[in-house]
């Protein structure tokens, strides 16, 4: 039987690259706060893009919960934001 770890959260400012966790981690979800114009959030594992989320400027927050074990990041979990902010939930 698997046991979940405590969920951590870290925010990332607009137009920046932020190290969420410097080590092996699992992305469990996120909330993106769009800016005035269209933007993107890129989730990176050790410098390699894992996936991008595009957001439309001036709209409501975009959120996603990732089921089960989440997305594994083996090196580190970094986010790069353009014209938006993001709160990242991880273990």
C-alpha positions in Angstrom: 0.0 0.0 0.0 1.4 3.4 -1.0 1.2 6.4 1.4 1.0 10.0 0.2 3.5 12.6 1.4 2.6 15.9 2.7 1.8 18.4 0.0 4.0 21.5 -0.3 3.2 24.7 -2.2 5.5 27.4 -3.7 4.5 30.5 -5.6 6.3 31.8 -8.7 6.2 35.4 -9.8 5.4 36.6 -13.3 8.1 36.6 -16.0 10.6 34.6 -14.0 12.1 31.1 -13.7 11.7 29.7 -10.3 13.1 26.5 -8.7 10.2 25.0 -6.9 12.2 22.0 -5.5 15.8 21.2 -6.2 15.6 17.4 -6.2 13.3 14.5 -7.1 9.7 15.6 -6.7 6.1 15.0 -8.0 3.9 17.7 -9.4 0.4 17.3 -7.8 -1.3 20.4 -9.1 -1.2 24.1 -9.9 -3.2 27.4 -9.9 -2.2 29.9 -12.6 -3.2 33.6 -12.2 -3.4 35.1 -15.7 -2.0 38.6 -16.4 -3.5 41.2 -18.6 -2.2 39.6 -21.8 -1.8 36.0 -22.9 0.9 34.0 -21.1 2.4 30.6 -20.5 3.8 28.4 -17.7 6.5 25.9 -18.6 7.2 23.1 -16.2 10.9 22.0 -16.5 12.8 19.0 -15.2 16.5 19.8 -14.9 16.3 22.3 -17.8 14.1 20.1 -20.1 10.6 21.2 -20.7 8.1 18.6 -19.6 4.9 20.5 -20.6 3.5 24.0 -21.1 0.2 25.5 -20.1 -1.1 28.5 -22.2 -3.4 31.0 -20.5 -5.6 33.7 -21.9 -4.9 37.1 -20.5 -7.6 38.8 -18.4 -9.5 35.6 -17.6 -10.1 33.6 -14.4 -7.5 31.5 -12.7 -6.6 28.2 -14.3 -6.2 25.2 -12.0 -5.5 21.5 -12.3 -5.2 18.7 -9.8 -3.1 15.8 -11.1 -4.4 12.4 -9.9 -2.7 9.5 -8.4 1.1 9.9 -8.0 1.4 13.1 -10.0 4.0 13.9 -12.6 7.5 12.8 -11.7 10.4 15.3 -12.0 13.7 13.3 -11.5 16.2 16.2 -11.3 14.4 19.2 -10.1 11.1 21.0 -10.6 11.3 24.5 -12.1 8.7 26.7 -13.6 9.1 29.5 -16.1 6.2 32.0 -16.3 5.4 34.6 -18.9 2.7 37.2 -18.2 1.2 35.1 -15.3 1.9 33.8 -11.8 1.6 30.2 -10.6 1.3 28.4 -7.3 2.7 24.9 -7.6 1.6 22.0 -5.4 4.2 19.2 -5.1 5.6 16.4 -2.9 
